[in-house]
Amino acid sequence: MNSTTPLPLANRRVVLGVSGSIAAYKSAYVTSQLAKLGARVDVVMTEAAQKFIGSATFSALSHNPVTTSLWDANSEISIDHVALAINADCIVIAPATANLLAKIALGITDDPITATVLASGAPLVLAPAMDADMFAAHPTRTNVATLRERGATIVGPESGRLASGLVGEGRMSEPDDIVDAVRLTIGRQHGDLNHRRVVVTAGGTREPIDPVRVITNRSTGKMGYAIAEAARDRGAETTLVTSATNIRAPWGINTIDVSTVDEMRDATLPASAEADVLIMAAAISDFRPKNFVNEKIKKRSGAGLTMDLEEIEDWMPEAIGSRLIKVAFAAETADAAAKGAAKMAKKGATLTVANDVTEPGSGFGTDTNRVDIVRIDGSIESLPLMSKYDVGNAILDRVKPYLTDLH
């Protein structure tokens, strides 16, 4: 399998600040994920954080020395927090305690994290973690609001069971959401689709037969979600209209949950009106029952069941915008490229992404895909088998030349 796309955070430097909270153990996973996505991760810890988790853990996961004091001298200019501040593409603090939030809001610098933040112009991501009463307190709310007004991205906190045994708002967000926030933040700073709006549809729609049964298909939504994540990581304001129910909603993406074809249409058309790109990756039902039965249909002693179906009209041509570029999908079982090309004019698509779902490693439910990209001029480009995230980036690469200039 070939991979044509650099890792989402390749060659980016992320400073991860870890302050004194029981949630510090989750920061090890944040470190690992950031490193897997290609980032150089420089971890900075407060003295209190080291009471919960050792610096050796972060050094092993990041493959870099960990800064634990204002007096550490691991950097080339001997002052770690200054070197990290200058080189950072993003600073993320997870967990961010009430004490740390207050100090950053007030500009107090008596530990390596706050000193790094004050010395840096890099975007800041904060993942608060504390007891519910502390987060609800007026000073904390004021500090969070102040930091948000200054441009910080606030991730969470979530409601749940806290270390105190109480249940409430104050639980640090899950590591995947924090990592997504870093991807979004760096994308908005450096991405080539910054200031663009991208709408993606995903999943297989479900048309009801009776209150407990539906007509659907094998689509899991993985392809659409991967495209949406690629667009977000490149800086686009991304909307995902999805009928998939078993995939975690990516952080930083406006996710609209739908079920039927009509619901997907009613969500997608308004979102597309002011968008730059619409990518129709959803497997939208072609048929639905003519009549919905209000009660569950019962078996009738082997009599069987006959159902009248009606075709569902393709509403992609209704998606209209002053600068909208439309990308269609064609999931086929033979001659995918040719069948995809035949649909383009009717759909008003500039590109069609065609794939044969019977190919090994391709189609529904897989983490990889092999597609042909059909252009409006009739040319066909066959791409190798690659991850669906890489396919998403390949599609966006080929959309870019058609985008109008922003004014």
Helices and strands as residue ranges (DSSP letters): E 13-18, H 24-36, E 40-45, G 49-51, H 55-62, H 80-87, E 90-96, H 98-106, H 112-119, E 124-128, H 132-136, H 138-149, E 153-154, E 158-161, E 167-171, H 175-190, E 197-202, E 207-210, E 213-215, H 222-233, E 237-242, E 254-257, H 261-272, E 277-280, E 287-289, E 309-311, G 316-318, E 325-332, H 336-347, E 351-356, E 368-369, E 372-375, E 380-382, E 386-387, H 388-399, G 400-402
